[in-house]
């Protein structure tokens, strides 16, 4: 059997494993391969009924095997009727931000999924934990290291699990890149290039620093950080960053329009990253000792494509959100750790804050990530 055929079969096996068990990590941790418990579906409450909840999470919850949508939390009364009718949600499982804490008395809710503007992540994660619920929090985990640490502590104090909404850890394409990096399948990684940019419409909350904590770095740059780290298979030791010019000063009055940053790793390799709200790009490219491989688009909800000078990187598409939520439900049911814990979110918030510090000071910022 030649080298290419060996690689083809390896990739096929990785893909089949990921498809057969949505909760199975292609990184090979047997603890993640536990079979689904079909006897009980855990109830999930979506906190925040914006675009991501409406277009991605709620539909995904119609495909899940271990969890289901049982409750909603919204500050927009006009949305309630539509959601109740579409997803058969009873009045007693409809909450607003004022009566949210009473969710503690609702046995229909096992998991609270926080899908709010970034500045509200900490408050509602902590309140959910105090209400006795397990929590999934959307990325970025928080707008400060202090808040991220408080979220972890609140969940630990309550004896509840905390997971971050890193859906790409349940995508076979991205996790194949992670396997290559962790196991050095194609030799030492020499360089990573990560780009995540999109054109952002004016007037949205993501352009309000008080609500978002920052611009594209917080929203899209976190994918570049994540991709770089799992592509390398290690944490960085420093970061250098430079903010790009603002061509639309009114639109980007309180947040950056774009950012270039470089992560340095212990082996001397670097990841050059770009993120912008006034451009387009979606790439994760890795140069290794034996060749290159890339995903483009790399961070999309669907339609991810792989190319390589070595392997054919091709898998059946998965519903990332359904796999993510099923896996967390499985973690709760089987009392096993989530692969995307609060500690991972905290690590990334530290890196995001260091990016801003470097851009502000013009200096390289060392990273102590443990």
C-alpha positions in Angstrom: 0.0 0.0 0.0 1.6 3.3 -1.0 1.8 6.4 1.2 -1.1 8.2 -0.5 -3.4 5.2 0.0 -2.4 4.9 3.6 -3.2 8.6 4.2 -6.5 8.3 2.3 -7.6 5.5 4.5 -6.5 7.3 7.6 -8.6 10.4 6.7 -11.5 8.2 5.8 -11.4 6.5 9.1 -11.2 9.8 10.9 -14.2 11.0 9.0 -16.3 7.9 9.5 -15.5 8.0 13.3 -16.7 11.5 13.5 -19.8 10.8 11.5 -20.7 7.6 13.4 -20.6 9.3 16.8 -21.1 13.1 16.8 -19.6 13.2 20.3 -16.5 11.4 19.3 -13.3 13.4 19.0 -11.0 12.8 16.1 -8.2 13.5 18.5 -8.6 10.0 19.8 -9.6 10.5 23.5 -11.6 7.3 24.3 -13.5 9.2 27.0 -15.3 11.1 24.2 -16.4 7.9 22.5 -19.1 7.0 25.0 -22.3 5.9 23.3 -25.4 8.1 23.4 -27.8 7.5 26.2 -31.1 7.2 24.3 -33.3 7.0 27.4 -33.3 10.7 28.3 -33.0 13.9 26.4 -31.8 16.9 28.4 -33.7 20.1 28.2 -31.9 23.2 26.8 -33.0 26.8 27.4 -31.7 29.3 24.8 -31.0 32.7 26.4 -31.2 35.3 23.6 -33.2 34.7 20.5 -31.0 36.6 18.0 -29.9 35.4 14.5 -27.6 32.6 15.7 -30.3 31.1 18.0 -33.0 31.5 15.3 -31.1 30.3 12.3 -28.6 27.8 13.7 -29.1 26.6 17.3 -32.9 26.1 17.3 -32.9 24.2 14.0 -30.0 22.1 15.2 -31.9 21.1 18.3 -34.4 19.4 16.0 -31.6 17.1 15.0 -30.0 16.3 18.3 -30.2 12.9 20.0 -29.4 13.7 23.6 -30.9 17.1 24.1 -33.9 19.2 23.0 -35.2 22.8 23.1 -37.5 23.1 26.1 -37.3 26.8 27.1 -36.5 30.3 25.8 -35.3 33.5 27.5 -35.8 36.8 25.7 -36.1 40.5 26.3 -38.3 40.8 23.1 -41.9 39.9 23.9 -42.8 40.2 20.1 -40.7 37.0 19.5 -42.4 34.8 22.0 -45.5 33.8 20.1 -43.5 32.7 17.0 -41.1 30.6 19.1 -43.8 29.0 21.2 -45.8 28.0 18.1 -42.8 26.8 16.1 -41.2 24.8 18.9 -44.2 23.8 21.0 -42.9 25.7 24.1 -45.4 26.0 27.0 -46.0 29.4 28.7 -44.2 28.1 31.9 -41.0 27.7 29.9 -40.9 31.3 28.6 -38.7 33.6 30.6 -37.4 37.2 30.3 -34.3 38.7 31.8 -36.1 39.9 35.0 -37.5 36.5 36.0 -34.7 34.4 34.6 -33.5 33.3 38.1 -36.8 31.4 38.6 -35.6 28.9 36.0 -34.0 27.1 39.0 -37.5 25.7 39.8 -38.0 24.3 36.3 -37.1 20.6 35.9 -37.6 20.9 32.1 -34.3 22.8 31.9 -31.0 21.0 32.5 -28.7 23.2 30.4 -28.8 27.0 29.8 -27.2 28.1 26.5 -26.1 31.8 26.7 -26.4 33.4 23.3 -26.3 37.0 24.3 -24.0 40.0 23.4 -20.5 39.3 24.8 -20.7 41.8 27.7 -23.7 39.7 29.1 -22.0 36.3 29.0 -20.5 36.5 32.5 -23.7 37.7 34.2 -26.0 35.0 32.7 -23.5 32.2 33.0 -23.1 33.0 36.7 -26.9 33.3 37.2 -27.5 30.1 35.4 -25.0 28.2 37.5 -26.5 29.7 40.7 -29.9 28.4 39.4 -28.4 24.9 39.3 -28.1 24.6 35.6 -25.2 23.4 33.4 -24.0 26.1 31.0 -22.9 26.4 27.4 -21.6 30.0 26.7 -21.1 31.3 23.3 -17.7 32.6 22.2 -15.9 34.7 23.1 -16.3 33.5 26.7 -16.1 37.0 28.2 -14.9 40.5 27.6 -12.3 40.3 30.4 -10.1 37.7 32.1 -11.6 38.6 35.4 -15.1 37.8 34.2 -14.0 34.5 32.6 -12.4 33.4 35.9 -15.6 34.4 37.8 -17.7 32.2 35.4 -15.5 29.2 35.9 -15.6 29.7 39.7 -19.4 30.1 39.7 -19.9 26.8 37.8 -17.4 25.0 40.0 -19.0 26.3 43.2 -22.4 25.2 42.0 -21.1 21.8 40.9 -22.2 22.4 37.3 -20.4 22.0 34.0 -19.4 24.9 31.8 -18.7 24.5 28.1 -17.8 27.2 25.4 -19.6 27.2 22.1 -16.6 26.2 20.0 -18.5 24.3 17.3 -15.4 23.7 15.2 -14.2 21.1 17.7 -17.0 19.0 16.4 -16.2 19.5 12.7 -14.2 16.7 11.1 -12.2 19.0 8.8 -10.9 21.3 11.6 -10.3 18.3 14.0 -8.3 16.6 11.3 -6.1 19.7 11.2 -5.9 19.4 15.0 -4.9 15.7 14.7 -2.2 16.6 12.2 -0.8 19.2 14.6 -1.0 17.2 17.8 0.5 14.0 16.3 2.9 15.8 13.9 1.5 13.5 11.1 3.4 15.5 8.5 6.3 16.5 10.6 7.0 19.7 12.5 4.7 22.6 11.8 6.6 25.5 10.4 4.0 28.2 9.8 0.3 28.8 10.1 -1.8 31.4 8.2 -5.3 32.2 9.6 -7.7 34.7 8.2 -11.3 35.3 9.2 -12.9 38.5 7.9 -16.4 39.6 6.8 -18.1 42.8 6.0 -20.2 43.9 9.0 -23.4 45.9 8.6 -23.7 49.2 10.4 -25.7 49.7 13.6 -25.4 46.2 15.0 -24.4 45.5 18.6 -21.1 44.0 17.6 -19.9 47.6 16.7 -20.7 48.8 20.2 -17.7 48.3 22.4 -19.8 48.3 25.6 -21.7 45.3 24.4 -19.1 43.5 22.3 -15.8 44.2 24.1 -14.2 44.8 20.8 -14.6 44.4 17.0 -13.6 41.6 14.7 -10.9 40.4 17.1 -13.6 39.3 19.6 -16.0 37.9 17.0 -13.8 36.5 14.2 -10.3 36.7 15.5 -11.0 34.1 18.2 -11.4 31.6 15.3 -7.9 32.5 14.1 -6.6 32.0 17.6 -8.3 28.7 18.0 -7.3 27.5 14.5 -3.7 28.5 15.1 -3.5 26.7 18.4 -5.0 23.4 17.3 -3.1 23.5 14.0 0.1 23.9 16.0 -0.9 21.4 18.7 0.5 23.8 21.4 -0.1 27.1 23.1 1.7 30.3 22.0 4.3 32.1 24.1 3.8 35.6 22.8 1.8 37.8 20.5 2.4 40.9 18.5 -0.4 42.9 17.0 -1.1 46.0 14.9 -4.5 47.6 14.3 -5.4 48.5 10.8 -6.6 51.9 9.6 -10.2 52.9 9.9 -11.7 53.7 6.5 -15.2 54.2 8.0 -14.5 56.2 11.2 -18.1 56.7 12.2 -19.0 53.0 11.7 -16.0 51.9 13.7 -16.0 54.7 16.3 -15.7 52.4 19.3 -14.1 49.2 17.9 -11.3 48.3 15.6 -12.0 47.8 11.9 -9.2 45.3 11.5 -6.3 43.7 13.2 -3.1 41.8 12.2 -1.5 39.7 14.8 1.3 37.1 15.1 1.4 34.3 17.6 4.8 32.8 18.4 5.1 29.2 19.6 7.8 27.4 21.7 9.3 25.7 18.7 9.9 29.0 17.0 7.0 28.6 14.5 4.6 31.5 14.0 0.9 31.9 13.1 0.2 35.0 11.1 -3.4 36.0 11.6 -5.8 38.6 10.1 -9.3 39.7 11.0 -11.5 42.5 9.7 -15.1 43.8 9.5 -14.4 45.4 6.2 -13.0 42.6 4.1 -13.6 38.9 3.2 -11.5 35.9 4.0 -11.8 32.5 5.6 -8.6 30.5 5.6 -6.6 28.1 7.8 -3.3 27.1 6.1 -0.6 25.0 7.6 3.0 24.6 6.3 4.6 21.5 7.7 7.9 19.7 7.1 6.5 17.3 4.6 4.0 19.6 2.8 1.1 22.0 3.2 -2.6 21.6 3.9 -5.4 24.1 4.3 -9.1 24.7 4.8 -11.0 27.3 2.8 -13.5 28.2 4.0 -12.2 27.1 7.3 -14.7 28.4 9.9 -18.0 28.3 8.1 -21.1 26.6 9.5 -21.1 24.4 6.4 -19.3 24.0 3.1 -15.8 23.7 4.6 -13.3 22.5 2.0 -9.8 21.0 2.4 -6.8 21.0 0.1 -3.4 19.5 0.6 -0.1 18.8 -1.1 -0.1 15.4 0.7 -3.6 14.2 1.4 -7.1 14.3 0.2 -9.0 16.1 3.0 -12.7 15.4 2.4 -15.5 14.4 4.7 -19.3 14.3 4.9 -20.6 17.6 6.2 -22.0 17.6 9.8 -24.3 19.8 11.7 -21.7 21.4 14.0 -24.1 22.9 16.4 -26.1 19.6 16.8 -22.9 17.7 17.4 -21.7 20.3 19.9 -24.9 20.3 21.9 -25.2 16.5 21.8 -21.7 16.1 23.0 -22.2 18.4 26.0 -25.5 16.7 26.9 -23.5 13.4 26.8 -20.9 14.9 29.1 -23.6 15.8 31.6 -25.3 12.5 31.4 -22.2 10.4 31.5 -20.3 12.7 33.9 -17.3 13.2 31.6 -15.3 16.3 30.9 -16.2 18.5 27.9 -13.5 19.0 25.3 -14.3 22.7 25.2 -14.3 23.7 28.9 -14.3 27.1 30.5 -10.6 26.9 31.0 -10.1 26.8 27.2 -12.3 29.9 26.9 -10.3 31.6 29.6 -7.1 30.8 27.8 -8.4 32.4 24.6 -9.7 35.5 26.4 -6.2 36.0 27.8 -4.8 35.8 24.2 -7.5 38.3 22.9 -6.7 40.7 25.7 -3.0 40.4 24.9 -3.7 41.2 21.2 -5.3 44.4 22.2 -2.5 45.2 24.6 0.1 44.7 21.9 -1.8 46.8 19.4 -2.1 49.6 22.0 1.5 49.6 23.2 3.3 48.5 20.0 5.2 45.9 22.0 5.3 42.1 21.9 3.3 40.7 24.8 4.4 37.5 26.5 1.8 34.9 27.2 1.7 32.7 30.3 -1.0 30.2 29.6 0.1 27.3 31.7 
